[in-house]
Amino acid sequence: MKPPLQTLLALALVTGSSAICNNNTKHALFRCMLTGYEKTSRPGLDSNKCETNMPPVSVTSQFVVKVLTKVDQRLGSYEVEGYMRLRWRDERLAFNSSAYCQPSIVLTSATGLWVPDVYFEHSVTLQLGDGHDGEVVYIYPDGSVVWSRFARLQMRCSMGFGQLPFDTQNCLFLSGIWSDTASDVMLTWHDTAAPLGPYISHFATVAGEWSVVDVRGEDVRHAPTPESPI
């Protein structure tokens, strides 16, 4: 069944079991962390057992819009550019910070790691940083992960122009987890007071006639229905 959609919210810790790595070089430490690591299993699950009562992984999202590049009235769309930052905890990646002598591990790619399968409803085009092009991963001693990627999005928006030149368009920015339900991965906004970051409220006129007047964030959860596609 199609997983529930939810816009994004806050960080919680997920318990699990992991041997603490003590290697004192970055590459040796990372190899140790990935020994026996199964990226297809979400944090908190034992890949050798059928765990059905584990709490969902809490993933928070922060889509920081740096530029609102265009509002297309004819196509009914708008474009934003900035970076998407996801946060979660994977205790399988915990390490001994004293032995490593660093407060975190910094990677330029999330290859080999479990990552949330985030998608954007109503997107027309989506460009995300990959590898050495606009991507960075921070791993902290307790297994907390911060994954930041450059992002450029073109989103559809249902527009009406019955009150020109005083129209106000309400454009939905909806995101969710594609391959898991909310019982496995819970996706929420990192900050509902500023769901698209601190910059968008300072944007002046866009495309000669449009300006941002308000941004509101909300976390929602939709239960799957019998009509949901498989």
Secondary structure as UniProt FT lines:
FT   HELIX           26..34
FT   TURN            35..36
FT   TURN            39..40
FT   TURN            43..44
FT   TURN            47..48
FT   STRAND          57..72
FT   TURN            73..76
FT   STRAND          77..89
FT   HELIX           91..93
FT   HELIX           97..100
FT   STRAND          105..107
FT   TURN            111..112
FT   STRAND          118..121
FT   STRAND          123..128
FT   TURN            131..132
FT   STRAND          135..139
FT   TURN            141..142
FT   STRAND          144..156
FT   TURN            162..165
FT   STRAND          174..177
FT   TURN            182..184
FT   STRAND          185..189
FT   TURN            192..193
FT   TURN            195..196
FT   HELIX           200..202
FT   TURN            207..209
FT   TURN            226..227
//
